[in-house]
Amino acid sequence: MIALPNQLTLCMLFLLGFSLLAHGAGEKMAVATFAGGCFWCMEPPFDALDGVISTTSGYTGGNQRDPSYEEVSSGTTGHAEAVQVVYDPNKVSYEKLLEVFWRNVDPTRNDGQFCDKGLQYRPAIFFHNEQQRSLAEKSKKKIETTKMFPEAVVIEIVRAVAFYPAEAYHQDYYHKNPLRYKVYRLGCQRDKRLKELWGEVNF
């Protein structure tokens, strides 16, 4: 029996399609996927970029179809929390997205990020084509040669696979629940660690 997409997935696909139409059917859009720990914290830096059309929190890299947040959080599905970025390459480059990604993660850890432990919070770059793979590898080498911290860079670069949008209450969480978001981010000491790694960051 063929599994049908759930209501949330259909809704996200509709909104994505509407967003692309709103930016002109003739314009070429591109997709990038990044994992950097809690997906709540990875939406804001990309949303701030001119040329980014949408960011969607979700799950990818696992072995279960259409998992729930509870299932992913258990660490048993193999998925990582991630954000999928739809952008206009005529306005913002993939290289710029990579730059923003690196400055918002701790590249010295692959078993979680900041206060969140477990492979479901592992950082990764999921490339959608060979050009993205090449640019991602190049950016990683640049970080390895210019980094100011002694630890090794352990973030993986892997081919993008099925991406499942997270539940509606996770989308744009920093807008919907700004106080809770700030409390979580502060308690997780995310910005403290980012400053230790990268210095003052303007993203």
Buried (B, 14 or more C-beta within 10 A) or exposed (E): EEEEBEEBBEBBEEBBEEEBEEBEEEEEBBBBBBBBBBBBBBBBBBBEBEBBBBBBBBBBBBEBEBBBBEBBBEEEBBBBBBBBBBBBBEBBBBEBBBBBBBBBBBBBBBEBBBBBEBBBBBBBBBBBEEEBBEBBEEBBEEBEEEBEEEEEBEBBBBEBEEBBBBEEEBBBBBEEBEEEBEEBBEEBEBBEBBEEBBEEEEB
